[in-house]
């Protein structure tokens, strides 16, 4: 970061020295997806009156990047992997256009459980986005190989993994850190921040918000319960969660797609194939929700990813935010209640 020209950089000293026990990381778990890891640095900034605008944190092998930005109240707000990915996507396309290097063949890559905002940003810039990918950065790397790297711009996934450039085939916190800092510096010169730039993207692409819900099934019968829940979702796709009605079910394991609630067949999925279910609400509505569900590969749970897009009418982002956030909360609660009821039966 310093060699790139950034002068006001502070390393959080208690975490500078390599130590596999991570003694100065909350719960000794150095994953920046867990926002608790930022607490010691935030406390140090407050105690020293440090003027930092951003806090960046990576995991020990520097492939994931967590970002916190100072907000107007002087506190720090976390940016999700979805938000960071969308911001960098917009930044890179703007830079390519400014330098005359942009081509309509340029493309970004994301997975099926990553925000539609990235895709919307790419489309706004007239570029391509490949998003029909299962969970895992290896699928982003495969797409780079299939499509060629000449026009590859950026790869992003919701779990704070990012890659810009063809020098490797895995997520890299270093290059993401450089780009998010370059963007933040550019914005600061204009009296803006990453937060205001995110609002700008919402004004263009609609308000986007996300949520997650994990349903744990532990113990010796855990796997059978998880399999049972997934099968129930396949056999009887939910017509409604909370106030949101769903109209389409996509099963990436079988390739089967049906309308909801009629169950009429829709064009099948040929690629990719994996244990992933997606439900979509009516695309004609001003607030649209999509749910993706899959069994975890490392924990005894089903992980649900929720995405909401709310139209911005007459520039009123706050109204769209209120509607979108309420829809996500409503669906999360209804989904949890449904799962608990299923597990009791």
C-alpha positions as CSV (number, residue, x, y, z in Angstrom):
1,X,0.0,0.0,0.0
2,X,2.8,2.4,0.9
3,X,4.7,1.5,-2.3
4,X,1.6,2.4,-4.3
5,X,1.8,6.0,-2.9
6,X,-0.4,5.9,0.1
7,X,1.3,7.8,2.9
8,X,-1.1,7.9,5.8
9,X,-1.1,4.1,6.6
10,X,-1.0,2.6,10.1
11,X,-0.5,-1.0,10.8
12,X,-2.4,-2.2,13.9
13,X,0.6,-3.2,16.0
14,X,-0.9,-5.8,18.3
15,X,-1.6,-7.9,15.2
16,X,1.6,-7.2,13.2
17,X,3.7,-10.1,14.3
18,X,2.8,-13.5,12.8
19,X,1.5,-15.9,15.4
20,X,-0.6,-19.0,14.5
21,X,-2.5,-18.7,17.8
22,X,-3.8,-15.2,16.9
23,X,-3.6,-14.0,20.5
24,X,-4.8,-10.4,19.7
25,X,-7.8,-11.4,17.5
26,X,-11.2,-11.8,19.2
27,X,-11.9,-15.5,19.7
28,X,-8.6,-16.2,18.0
29,X,-10.5,-16.5,14.7
30,X,-8.9,-14.2,12.1
31,X,-11.7,-14.1,9.5
32,X,-12.7,-10.6,8.4
33,X,-16.2,-11.9,7.6
34,X,-16.6,-11.8,11.4
35,X,-17.0,-8.2,12.2
36,X,-15.7,-8.7,15.8
37,X,-12.1,-8.8,14.4
38,X,-12.3,-5.1,13.7
39,X,-13.2,-4.1,17.3
40,X,-9.6,-3.9,18.7
41,X,-8.6,-1.6,15.8
42,X,-11.7,0.5,16.2
43,X,-10.9,0.9,19.9
44,X,-7.3,1.9,19.2
45,X,-8.4,4.5,16.6
46,X,-10.8,6.0,19.2
47,X,-8.2,6.0,22.0
48,X,-5.5,7.6,19.8
49,X,-7.8,10.0,17.8
50,X,-6.5,8.5,14.6
51,X,-8.0,10.2,11.6
52,X,-8.3,7.0,9.6
53,X,-11.1,6.9,7.0
54,X,-10.9,3.2,6.4
55,X,-10.0,0.0,8.2
56,X,-8.9,-3.0,6.1
57,X,-8.5,-6.5,7.4
58,X,-7.5,-9.7,5.7
59,X,-7.3,-13.3,6.8
60,X,-3.8,-14.9,7.5
61,X,-3.3,-15.9,3.8
62,X,-4.5,-12.6,2.5
63,X,-7.2,-13.9,0.2
64,X,-10.3,-12.3,1.8
65,X,-10.6,-8.5,2.4
66,X,-12.9,-6.9,5.0
67,X,-13.6,-3.2,4.8
68,X,-14.9,-0.6,7.3
69,X,-15.5,3.0,6.4
70,X,-15.9,6.0,8.7
71,X,-19.5,7.3,8.5
72,X,-20.8,10.8,9.0
73,X,-21.3,10.2,12.7
74,X,-17.6,9.4,13.1
75,X,-18.2,5.7,13.7
76,X,-17.3,2.9,11.4
77,X,-19.7,1.1,9.1
78,X,-18.9,-2.3,7.6
79,X,-19.2,-2.9,3.9
80,X,-20.3,-6.3,2.8
81,X,-18.5,-8.3,0.2
82,X,-21.4,-7.6,-2.1
83,X,-21.0,-3.9,-1.6
84,X,-17.3,-3.9,-2.0
85,X,-17.5,-6.0,-5.2
86,X,-20.0,-3.6,-6.8
87,X,-18.0,-0.6,-5.9
88,X,-14.8,-2.0,-7.4
89,X,-16.6,-3.2,-10.5
90,X,-17.9,0.4,-11.1
91,X,-14.5,1.9,-10.4
92,X,-12.7,-0.4,-12.8
93,X,-15.1,0.1,-15.6
94,X,-14.9,3.9,-15.1
95,X,-11.1,3.8,-15.2
96,X,-11.1,1.7,-18.4
97,X,-13.4,4.1,-20.1
98,X,-11.4,7.1,-19.0
99,X,-8.2,5.5,-20.4
100,X,-9.8,4.4,-23.7
101,X,-9.3,0.7,-22.9
102,X,-13.0,-0.2,-22.4
103,X,-14.5,-2.8,-24.7
104,X,-18.1,-4.2,-24.7
105,X,-16.4,-7.6,-24.5
106,X,-15.0,-6.7,-21.1
107,X,-16.6,-8.9,-18.4
108,X,-16.9,-9.5,-14.7
109,X,-17.6,-12.8,-13.0
110,X,-19.7,-13.6,-9.9
111,X,-21.5,-16.6,-8.4
112,X,-25.2,-17.3,-8.1
113,X,-25.1,-16.3,-4.4
114,X,-23.5,-12.9,-5.0
115,X,-25.5,-9.6,-5.4
116,X,-27.3,-8.8,-8.6
117,X,-26.0,-5.2,-8.1
118,X,-22.6,-6.2,-9.6
119,X,-24.4,-7.5,-12.7
120,X,-26.5,-4.3,-12.9
121,X,-23.4,-2.1,-12.7
122,X,-21.7,-4.1,-15.5
123,X,-24.8,-3.8,-17.6
124,X,-25.0,-0.1,-16.9
125,X,-21.4,0.3,-18.3
126,X,-22.3,-1.8,-21.3
127,X,-20.1,-4.8,-20.3
128,X,-20.8,-8.4,-19.7
129,X,-21.3,-10.3,-16.4
130,X,-21.1,-14.1,-16.0
131,X,-23.1,-15.1,-13.0
132,X,-24.4,-18.6,-13.5
133,X,-21.8,-20.1,-11.3
134,X,-21.9,-22.4,-8.2
135,X,-20.4,-21.3,-4.9
136,X,-16.6,-21.2,-4.9
137,X,-13.9,-19.1,-6.4
138,X,-12.7,-22.0,-8.5
139,X,-15.7,-21.5,-10.7
140,X,-14.7,-17.9,-11.3
141,X,-11.3,-19.1,-12.3
142,X,-12.8,-21.7,-14.7
143,X,-14.8,-18.9,-16.3
144,X,-11.7,-16.9,-16.8
145,X,-10.1,-19.9,-18.6
146,X,-13.2,-20.5,-20.7
147,X,-13.8,-16.9,-21.7
148,X,-10.1,-15.9,-22.0
149,X,-8.3,-13.3,-19.8
150,X,-7.9,-10.5,-22.4
151,X,-11.2,-8.9,-21.4
152,X,-11.4,-10.2,-17.8
153,X,-11.9,-7.2,-15.5
154,X,-13.0,-8.5,-12.1
155,X,-14.2,-11.5,-10.1
156,X,-16.2,-11.2,-6.9
157,X,-18.1,-13.4,-4.5
158,X,-20.2,-12.4,-1.5
159,X,-17.8,-14.0,1.0
160,X,-15.4,-11.0,0.6
161,X,-13.3,-12.7,-2.1
162,X,-12.1,-10.6,-5.1
163,X,-9.7,-10.8,-8.0
164,X,-8.7,-8.2,-10.6
165,X,-6.2,-9.3,-13.2
166,X,-5.1,-12.5,-14.8
167,X,-1.9,-13.1,-12.7
168,X,-3.6,-15.8,-10.6
169,X,-6.8,-17.9,-10.3
170,X,-7.8,-17.3,-6.7
171,X,-9.1,-14.4,-4.6
172,X,-6.5,-11.9,-3.5
173,X,-7.0,-9.4,-0.7
174,X,-4.0,-7.3,-1.8
175,X,-5.3,-6.2,-5.2
176,X,-8.7,-5.6,-3.8
177,X,-7.2,-3.4,-1.0
178,X,-5.3,-1.3,-3.6
179,X,-8.4,-0.7,-5.7
180,X,-10.7,0.1,-2.8
181,X,-8.1,2.6,-1.5
182,X,-7.7,4.2,-4.9
183,X,-11.4,4.6,-5.1
184,X,-11.6,6.0,-1.6
185,X,-8.8,8.5,-2.4
186,X,-10.5,9.6,-5.6
187,X,-13.8,10.1,-3.8
188,X,-12.2,12.0,-0.9
189,X,-10.7,14.5,-3.3
190,X,-14.3,15.1,-4.5
191,X,-15.7,15.4,-1.0
192,X,-17.3,12.0,-1.2
193,X,-16.9,8.6,0.5
194,X,-17.5,4.9,-0.3
195,X,-20.8,5.2,1.4
196,X,-22.0,8.1,-0.8
197,X,-20.7,6.3,-3.9
198,X,-22.8,3.3,-3.0
199,X,-25.8,5.6,-2.8
200,X,-24.9,6.8,-6.2
201,X,-25.0,3.3,-7.6
202,X,-28.3,2.7,-5.9
203,X,-29.7,5.8,-7.7
204,X,-28.6,4.3,-11.0
205,X,-29.3,0.6,-10.5
206,X,-32.0,0.5,-7.8
207,X,-31.5,-0.1,-4.1
208,X,-30.0,-3.5,-3.4
209,X,-29.8,-5.3,0.0
210,X,-28.9,-8.8,1.1
211,X,-29.4,-11.1,4.0
212,X,-28.5,-14.6,5.1
213,X,-30.2,-17.2,7.2
214,X,-28.7,-20.5,8.4
215,X,-30.7,-23.4,9.6
216,X,-28.6,-25.7,11.8
217,X,-29.3,-29.4,12.1
218,X,-26.7,-30.9,14.4
219,X,-26.3,-34.3,15.9
220,X,-26.4,-37.8,14.4
221,X,-29.6,-37.1,12.5
222,X,-28.5,-33.7,11.3
223,X,-27.6,-34.7,7.7
224,X,-30.9,-36.6,7.2
225,X,-32.8,-33.5,8.4
226,X,-30.9,-31.2,6.0
227,X,-31.5,-33.6,3.2
228,X,-35.2,-33.7,4.2
229,X,-35.5,-29.9,4.2
230,X,-33.9,-29.7,0.8
231,X,-36.2,-32.4,-0.6
232,X,-39.2,-30.6,0.8
233,X,-38.1,-27.4,-0.9
234,X,-37.7,-29.3,-4.2
235,X,-41.0,-31.1,-4.0
236,X,-43.1,-28.2,-2.8
237,X,-41.5,-24.9,-3.7
238,X,-42.7,-22.2,-1.4
239,X,-45.3,-19.9,-2.9
240,X,-44.8,-17.2,-0.3
241,X,-42.6,-16.2,2.6
242,X,-44.0,-13.3,4.5
243,X,-45.4,-10.7,2.2
244,X,-43.4,-11.8,-0.8
245,X,-44.9,-14.2,-3.3
246,X,-42.6,-16.3,-5.4
247,X,-43.3,-17.3,-9.1
248,X,-40.3,-19.4,-10.2
249,X,-38.2,-22.2,-8.7
250,X,-34.8,-23.3,-10.1
251,X,-33.2,-26.5,-9.1
252,X,-29.5,-26.6,-10.1
253,X,-29.2,-30.2,-8.9
254,X,-31.7,-31.7,-11.3
255,X,-31.9,-28.9,-13.8
256,X,-35.7,-28.6,-13.3
257,X,-37.4,-25.2,-13.3
258,X,-41.1,-24.7,-12.6
259,X,-43.5,-21.9,-12.1
260,X,-45.0,-21.3,-8.7
261,X,-47.6,-22.2,-7.6
262,X,-48.9,-23.9,-10.8
263,X,-45.8,-26.1,-11.2
264,X,-45.7,-25.6,-15.0
265,X,-42.3,-26.6,-16.5
266,X,-40.0,-23.9,-17.6
267,X,-36.8,-24.2,-19.7
268,X,-34.3,-26.5,-17.9
269,X,-30.9,-25.6,-16.6
270,X,-28.1,-27.3,-18.5
271,X,-25.2,-25.7,-16.6
272,X,-24.0,-25.5,-13.9
273,X,-25.2,-28.5,-11.8
274,X,-25.0,-28.6,-8.0
275,X,-27.1,-28.8,-4.9
276,X,-28.5,-25.3,-5.1
277,X,-32.1,-24.0,-5.1
278,X,-33.2,-20.6,-6.2
279,X,-36.6,-19.0,-5.8
280,X,-37.6,-15.7,-7.6
281,X,-40.4,-13.4,-6.9
282,X,-42.5,-11.6,-9.6
283,X,-40.0,-9.5,-11.7
284,X,-42.7,-7.0,-12.5
285,X,-43.0,-5.8,-8.9
286,X,-41.2,-2.7,-7.6
287,X,-39.7,-4.8,-4.8
288,X,-38.2,-8.1,-5.9
289,X,-36.7,-10.9,-3.7
290,X,-34.6,-13.9,-4.6
291,X,-33.7,-16.7,-2.3
292,X,-30.8,-19.2,-2.8
293,X,-30.4,-22.2,-0.6
294,X,-27.7,-24.8,-0.3
295,X,-26.3,-27.3,2.2
296,X,-23.1,-26.1,3.7
297,X,-20.0,-28.1,2.8
298,X,-18.3,-27.5,6.2
299,X,-21.1,-27.2,8.8
300,X,-24.3,-29.0,9.6
301,X,-26.6,-26.4,8.1
302,X,-28.6,-25.1,5.2
303,X,-27.4,-21.7,4.2
304,X,-29.9,-19.3,2.6
305,X,-28.9,-16.2,0.7
306,X,-31.5,-13.4,0.3
307,X,-31.3,-10.7,-2.3
308,X,-33.7,-7.7,-2.7
309,X,-33.9,-5.1,-5.4
310,X,-36.2,-2.1,-4.8
311,X,-36.9,0.4,-7.6
312,X,-35.9,4.0,-6.9
313,X,-38.8,6.3,-7.8
314,X,-38.2,10.0,-8.4
315,X,-34.7,9.7,-6.8
316,X,-36.1,8.6,-3.4
317,X,-33.5,6.1,-2.3
318,X,-34.6,6.3,1.3
319,X,-38.1,5.0,0.4
320,X,-36.6,2.2,-1.7
321,X,-34.3,1.4,1.2
322,X,-37.2,1.2,3.7
323,X,-39.1,-1.1,1.4
324,X,-36.2,-3.3,0.5
325,X,-34.9,-3.7,4.1
326,X,-38.4,-4.5,5.3
327,X,-38.9,-7.1,2.6
328,X,-35.6,-8.9,3.5
329,X,-36.5,-8.9,7.2
330,X,-39.9,-10.2,6.5
331,X,-38.7,-13.0,4.4
332,X,-35.9,-13.9,6.8
333,X,-38.4,-14.3,9.7
334,X,-40.9,-16.3,7.6
335,X,-38.2,-18.6,6.3
336,X,-37.0,-19.2,9.8
337,X,-40.5,-20.0,11.1
338,X,-41.1,-22.3,8.1
339,X,-37.9,-24.3,8.7
340,X,-38.6,-24.7,12.4
341,X,-42.0,-25.9,11.7
342,X,-40.7,-28.4,9.2
343,X,-38.2,-29.8,11.7
344,X,-40.9,-30.4,14.2
345,X,-42.9,-32.5,11.9
